[in-house]
Amino acid sequence: MDELTDAELTELHRVIQQSCQELEELLDSSKESSQPVALDEPIGRLSRVAAMQQQQMAVASRQAQHQRLQLLSNALQSIERDSYGICRICEEPIGYKRLLVRPETPFCLACQSRSEGER
Ligand SMILES: [Zn+2]
């Protein structure tokens, strides 16, 4: 796998910043639906259960978005430190195509699938 060119790095930087912005907007707009369901609201038992399930799903997806945002900001930092695109485990270049799809990933495909296989 080749190391990133300046043009590729610039493009990935743009992609990461854009994803960060989208995630922040998403997190902002889903703030309300992840609030705990008010128990005194007169919505009936069944719809309360549905509302609580919906709220739990909103919380779970917000957690995943938070996590991704964290990884993306780590990626931005490693661009600044000139260490972006290098696998944290084997220290080989991750590859532009993989980074375009998952710009927040700190691992190459081989190390990623290895660690997922262990789980
Ligand atoms: Zn690796």
Residues whose N, C-alpha, C, O or C-beta is under 5 A from the ligand:
A	BS01	ZN	C87 I89 C90 E91 C108 C111
